[in-house]
């Protein structure tokens, strides 16, 4: 009888090549997840800015409708980046006339547009990024009359896109990049009555 020879087992562990392939595939997957996270954050920021712009535009219209005698004061304006000085009378602290209310509304709304409502370390963080607001009155009508008013809000986006060329609000300002590639626009038209008969 022949002596029993133990069978030589083949290696059942992973080879170096298999380990390298696994590391490579895992790395590519992690890079993909990281890229997806970056795109999701950018898209989320753009969505928040657009939602904020819509809320600000609706707030402006409601301020106009609440003070119909002063529609002329709310129209024909370009606002943003602290263009208005603090009014002499602050209507949240004192009684105001319709004209004083309009001045206070415009100042307070512009501060909200610029982000003064939310602060971090004394820096405005709410509102829109590099905002410009353009408000115009009824086409062919005098400011202060009942009619269709246009509220256009422009801000800086995070990625370059083609510029919305149909509306010139904030156009050709350096903060929106060459060719206005970072310019975002929300424009709404609403009918506002001056309350007259």
Beta strands, then each sheet from edge to edge (+ up, - down):
strand 1: 77-79
strand 2: 119-120
strand 3: 123-124
strand 4: 132-136
strand 5: 147-156
strand 6: 183-192
sheet 1: 1+ 4- 5+ 6-
sheet 2: 2+ 3-
end
